[in-house]
Amino acid sequence: MYPRRVETFLKVIGVALILFGVILLFDAFGVFRFDHPLVTWHFQWGPNAAWAVRGGMIALGLTLVFATPTGDRR
């Protein structure tokens, strides 16, 4: 049903979301400190929203990687 390139694209987006979410988690736990706007943008809404963004990115990434429909193989 879905072309192979759509499945691959969704999985790549999922892996990117997982990696970015893990980077945000590492930053939150103080494993490293990287004060770049790309990493610190989620702090502007408060600590609870920042945790929701981190968890949501990882959850959405895992969903895209493992639950991407494969369609019918012929």
KOLLOVO-168883 format. One record per residue (C-alpha): y, x, z; residue in three letters. Coordinates in steps of 0.25 Angstrom, whole numbers, plus 5000, padded with zeros to 4 digits. Each point is the difference from the previous one (the first is absolute). Last residue first. Layout:
# residues N
YXZALA/...
# end
This chain:
# residues 74
496650134986ARG/500650025014ARG/500749885006ASP/501250025008GLY/500250125010THR/500949935010PRO/500850095009THR/499449985014ALA/499850155004PHE/501250084995VAL/501049885000LEU/499649955014THR/500050145006LEU/501450024994GLY/500549875006LEU/499450035013ALA/500650145000ILE/501449954996MET/499949885010GLY/499750095011GLY/501250094998ARG/500949894997VAL/499649925012ALA/500250135009TRP/501450014994ALA/500349865003ALA/499650025015ASN/500850125001PRO/501349954994GLY/500549954987TRP/500750134996GLN/498750085003PHE/499449974986HIS/500950094992TRP/499650125008THR/499050064990VAL/500749984987LEU/501350035007PRO/499550145003HIS/499950055014ASP/498650065000PHE/499550025014ARG/498550045001PHE/498949955009VAL/501049925008GLY/499249885001PHE/501049924991ALA/500050114990ASP/498550004999PHE/500049854998LEU/501150004989LEU/499150114993ILE/498849915002VAL/500849884994GLY/500450084988PHE/498650054998LEU/499449855001ILE/501149954990LEU/499750114990ALA/498549975001VAL/500349854997GLY/500950034988ILE/498950094995VAL/499049885002LYS/500949904993LEU/500250104988PHE/498550024999THR/499749855000GLU/501149984989VAL/499550124992ARG/498649944999ARG/500549874994PRO/499849885009TYR/499049894996MET/
# end
